[in-house]
Each structure stands twice: as structure tokens, then as C-alpha cells.
Amino acid sequence: MRMLLLIPIALLIGAAPADRTRITSRTDAGRLAANKGVTLQWIDWNTRGSVRVVRGPTWRLTASQAQAGGPGRLHLDGDVTEIGKGFFTFRGTIRMTDTPDRGRKCEATKDWHFAVTQNRPYYRLREFEWCDGLTDYIDIHF
């Protein structure tokens, strides 16, 4: 008799899922849960994309932004592993395509760090030049 073995996709790509989201700041957990969208500066500062946060033992985050009338796209998909005072850590995939130039494709799966700096009303990705030397500002607004 054959047995079917199901392996979570995160394990196949090298990122283990979070067992449980560690929350040390209820204020920041509330901000992330009630977020007001995502922006990548190459796409649009003023028209935000959507962020969906599913709360549970492990918080799940998916986000996307699409360029109006153009090919540019941003997508995030993964687990929130920690939420602390002024920051959160995200384990998953970030993908940018066709922005700021057609043909550009950046994708990586790893642990990512977002933080509030200078009292701004958003969490900014702290890995700025992770793809090809361009500085990419990915912000999740609250």
C-alpha cells in the first residue's frame, strides 16, 4: 500500500513555517491587523495595494500592489514570525516584477524585517537593496 506524504511548500523552498507568531507588542499587533495597505515606491506612493492578515497561532500575511495601467507588480506571501515594539518579522516570499523597468524580476524567500523609523505611519522593509542594487521601499501602512 502506498502512503501519500504531504510536505508543506515552505519546507520545499527552504523556509520552515512559524510554529507560532511571537507577540510582544499588542499595539503593533493591532496596527498590523488593521493595516491600511502596502506600497512600493516604483508603483505608486498614493494608491495602495491590499494587505490581508489572518490571525491565529501563526499570523499569515499576503499583500499585493499593481501598477495602474502598467505591468508593475508587488506580491508578499508568508508568515509573521514576530511582532514587537515598532517592528515585525516576516518569513516568506517577496516578488517584484516589471518595476521600475519592464523585464525586472526580483524574488526571494527568507526572513524579512519591517520596522517603523522616525515616527512614520508605516512599517518599512529594512532590506533595501536585496535584489539588484536598486533601493526598493516596501511599506505596510497603519
N, C-alpha and C positions, 0 to 999 in steps of 0.2 A: 504494500500500500504506500502510495506517495503522500508525503506531507508538504503542504504549501507553507513556505516561510515568507512572512511579510516583514520587510525591512523598511523602516521609516526613511523617506527620501533624504532627510537631514544627515542620517548616518552614511548614506551612499556618497554624499558630496563632501563628507569630512567634518560637518558641524553637528555635534550632538545636540539634541533638543534640551531646553532648560527643564530641570525637574520641577522647579517652582520659581516664580518671579520673586526675588527678594525685594521687599519694600521697606525702606527706612524713612521715607518722607511721604506722609499722606497728602500733603499739599501738592507735591509733584505728581503723585499718582492721580489725583483729581484733575490736574492740568492736562496730563497725557490722555486720560479717559475722555475728557470734554474738549479735546483739541479743536482748533479752527482751521485745519488744513495744512498742506505741505507746499513748499515752493522750491524750485531750482532756479537760480538767477538766470540761466540761459533761456529758460522757457518763459517765465513771467513772474515778476515780483507781486503784482496786484491781483491776478486771477489765480487763486489757489486750487491745488488739486485736493483730492479727498484722502483722509486717513481713517482707517477703521481699526479700532482697538477692541478686541474681545477679551474680557476679563475672565479669569478662572484661576486655578492654582498656578498655571503658566499663562501669562498675558500674551496674546497673539497680535501682531501689528502688520497690516497691509496698507500700502499707500501708493497713489499714482497721481501724476500730473501729465497732461497732454497739451502740446502747443496748439493754440487756436489757429486753424488754417495752415498748419505746418506739420512736419514729421516728428518733431522733438518729443521724446517720452522719458519719463522717470517712473521707476517702479521699485518698491521696497516690499519684502515679504520675509517674515521670520518671527522670532520670539523675543520678548522683552525679558532679559535675564535679571536686571536690577534697576530699581528706581530709587534715587537718593536725592538729597537736597541739591537742587539745581542741575540734575543730570539724569540720564537713563542710558543703559547699555542694551544694545540690540544685537541678537545673534541671527544672522540671516543673509539674504541676498539683496544687494542694491544694483540696479541696472539702469543705465542711461543710454539712449540711442538717438542718433541724428541731432545732437545738440551739443555745442552751439553750431556745429557744422554737419551737413549731411555725410553719412558714412561713418561717423564716430560711434564707436560702441565700447562701453565700459561696463564690466560686470565682475563682481566679486562676492564671495560668500565667506563671512568671517564674523568676528565680534566687532561692532561699531560703537563709537562713543558719541553721544549727543549731550550738549551742555548749554546752559544759559550763561551768557557773558555780558558784562556791562549793563545789567538790568534790562536786557532786551526781552520782548514778549514772545520769545520762541526758543526752542532748543535747536542748536546748530550742530551739524555733523562736524566733529573735530578732526577727522582725516580729510584734509582739503585737497591734496594733490595725489590721491591714491591711484589714479588711473594712468594718465599720460602727461603729467606735468602741468595741466591746466588746473586752476583753482576753482573747485566746484563748491558752491554754498548750497547745502541742502538744509532747509529749515522746517521744523514742525512747530506751528504757531499755537499759542494758547490764549 
